[in-house]
Amino acid sequence: MKLEFTCGEEITIKEVNKLKLELMTSGKGDVEKELERLKKNKNKVHDIKTEETIDLLDRCAKLWLDDNYSKKHIETLAQITNQSFELVNYEFKSMMQMLLRENIQNTIKRELGEVDILDSWHKTNYGYEHRQPRGIIFHNISGNAFVVIPMSISMGLLSKNCNLVKVSKDEPYFAYAFYKSLCELDETVKDRLSVLYFDSSKTEIYDTIVKNSDGVIHWGGEYSSRIIGEMCAKYQKHMIMHGAKISFEVVDKCDDLNKVSEEIAKDIICWEQKACLSPRVVFLNDKIDVDEFSHCLSASLRKITEVIPKAYLSEWNSVKTIQDRQYCTLKYGMKNERRFKVYSSFNADYTVILSDGMPEKEDINKCFYRFIFVCPYSSKSDVVNYVSENLKDYLQTMGYSGNDEEFIEKMTLLGVSIVTKPGKMSLHEPGTSHDGIHNLKEFTFLVSRQI
């Protein structure tokens, strides 16, 4: 399969889960020409009305929500990401719903105040205010969850910026397919959007892009975040950082174990826990029957796996899950005199580890492909202290079953940026923050007219 990105003369052959991809690869010269092309288009892009972009994104979402259109793309994505067709399709529905007109309008209103704030000056008590695009935004995309692609690109287009998107080597397909679908609907989108692939080891290309951009949004892990952060600091570029985050659930009160466990199972399966907003740990009030809860969670995962199965395209995926299960059994089972139990399928479909001992951070990073720790607590201060000492720099979403506002205040003070009910961790309401910020605000700057 050949992926013809915006520019590039070389071809890189890459095999992902037995799918052979031919990637049109950009060199430094290609990237420099593309940056110059986008720079020349900044004034033209500024004149595009916000409503035109909303209409484009709405039509694109409806195109992807049509099963006849999306089926072949979902099949390809399922193979590349090692997720089942059913799971990718499930994720697609909620992802594309966010690009429908009403949701986009609500996002703009809640983030920026007025839908046409980038088109017009709005009267205030001191004069007038308006928002302007930054210019050229560089989007550095990771491959852990393809949801970031329409999110990042749509924010770049709605903010009237010109956008250069570097796709992930692990999952280069969806950015390419999404870009092509936008071009099918409006050929002029090429004036403000460029999607390309280049060898990540060639830091001189990154250096050239960051130096010639007006802002950078980065989706990735700790290592790549540090490299991009250093480049942005070097050239004093505005940086929007997303990634290297950990999410979890807290069950403080629970009237119906079956219902809550079913909702938590929904959170666990999304993106096979590879996205920042997928839970890795469930902290459980020990006044609740912890053994019964763990049994219910295991049963819920088994039930949902029958409807939305786990894929087994990679032999290593299954082997590693079982190895991690055995590793945790030895590490935590040996030192837990009071309570330790593993609830799992006979193969690698899911793993629930009930342990009195809180997991070390390195072991939380083993929680992928429906692998979850259940950790009882006697006092909510135990959760606060554990999170403060182990996860403070990596916090994102907390699924919470309870009604203690003081506890929510403490967790958000530590750095949790999103609190949802169980089952809603991947379903952000339009206009809510992501990693504690609004991307549209970060992609633009506020100007005032006081005359």
Buried (B, 14 or more C-beta within 10 A) or exposed (E): EEBEBBBBEEEBEBEBEEEEBEBBBBBBEBBBEBBEBBBEBBEEBBEBEBEEBBBBBBBBBBBBBEEEBBEEBBEBBBBBBBBBBBBBBBBBEEBBBBBBBEBBBBBBBBBBEBBBBBBEBBEEEEEBBBBBBBBBBBBBBBBBBBBBBBBBBBBBBBBBBBBBBBBBBBBBBBBBBBBBBBBEBBEBBBBBBBBBBBBBEBEEBBBBBBEBBBBBBBBBEEEBBEBBBEBBEEEEBBBBBBBBBBBBBBBBEBEEBBBBBBBBBBBBBBBBBBBBBBBBBBBBBBEBEBBEBBBBBBBBBBEBBEEBBBBEBEEEBBEBBEEBBEEBBEBBBEEBEEBBBBBBBEEBBBBBBBBBBBBEEEBBEBBBBBBBBBBBBEEBEBBBEBBBEBBEEBBBBBBBBBEBEEBBEBBBEBBBBBBBBBBBBBBBEBBEBBBEBBBBBBBBBEEEEEE
